Amino acid sequence: MSGLVRTEPLRGEPPVLVRGDRYSVVVLLQGYAEPEGVDDAVRADGSVTLVLPQAWSSASSHREAPPEGGGAKTALEEAARGPILVDTGGPWAQEALLGALAGQGVAPGDVTLVVGTHGHSDHIGNLGLFPTAALLVSHDFCLPGGRYLPHGLGEELPLRLGPGLEVWATPGHGGQRDVSVVVAGTALGTVVVAGDVFERSGDEDSWQALSEDPVAQDRSRKRVLGIADVVVPGHGAPFRVIREAPQPRN
C-alpha cells in the first residue's frame, strides 16, 4: 500500500461481526475469485454484508410503507430502519445466503433495503429473494412494486440513510455507477462496504485489469482509504486500514 497507509487482514471466519452504537456490520459471506482450469477462467462470488440497526429486532419488526408523496430521502431513511443487505452474491450461493441470514435471526422478508454496489451477476444475483425490500442497485432506487425515485447521488453528494450511515458514489470498476456503503461509529471505527472498488487486500497489481474506468476507480480507492478503518472488499476478507504517522526529518 502506497504512502503512509497500509492494510492488514481482519481476523476471523464469516460471519464477521463489527458492533456499533447505531449499526452493526456483519460480513455474512466472504467473496472470492480463484483461477480455474485454462483460458483464464475464474470461479468467483461477491461478498455479502448485513447492516443491522441496533434498534431493530425480529420480534418487533413492523414495516411501514413510505408515504406515496414522499421523495427518495424519506423513502431511503424509512427503508434503512430495518436490516440492510449490501450485495447478494450470485444465484449459485442462494442457499448459503439464506442460511447466513437465518444465523443472524433475519428472514428474507425482514430485509427492508438491498444495496447492490454494481450490476455484476456475482453481486446482485439474488435480488429475487427480497421482493418486499426497497432496492438501490448502483444509482437506481426503487420501492417494492417498481416505483423509481430520483435522488441526486454523486461523488460530492452522498445519500444519507441515517446517523453515520451513507451511500457513496464510488465509480470505476463497473463504470460510472458503482456505490459503497459507509458505516461510521462502529467499535472498529468507520467500515466501508466497497464492492469491487477493492477486490481484496493487496490487490494493487491486479485491480486495473478488471476496471472499466481505472482513473475513476483510483480516485474512489483513495477516497475510501482516506476515511475507512475497515474495508469489506468484493472478493476477499475484510481488512483494516492502518495510517502511519510521518516520521520527523532529522
Salt bridges, closest charged atoms under 4 A:
GLU8 OE1 - ARG6 NH1 3.33
GLU36 OE1 - ARG43 NE 2.70
GLU64 OE2 - HIS62 NE2 3.80
GLU68 OE1 - ARG147 NE 3.75
GLU77 OE2 - LYS73 NZ 3.11
GLU77 OE2 - ARG160 NH1 3.27
GLU78 OE1 - ARG81 NH1 3.53
ASP87 OD2 - HIS123 ND1 2.93
ASP122 OD1 - HIS123 NE2 3.81
ASP122 OD2 - HIS235 NE2 3.42
ASP140 OD1 - ARG177 NH2 2.85
GLU155 OE2 - ARG219 NH2 2.93
ASP196 OD2 - HIS118 NE2 3.39
ASP196 OD2 - HIS123 NE2 3.20
ASP196 OD2 - HIS173 NE2 3.13
ASP196 OD2 - HIS235 NE2 3.22
GLU199 OE2 - HIS173 ND1 3.69
ASP203 OD1 - ARG221 NH2 2.76
ASP205 OD1 - ARG200 NH2 3.93
ASP218 OD2 - LYS222 NZ 3.21
ASP229 OD1 - ARG243 NH1 3.56
GLU244 OE2 - ARG6 NE 2.52
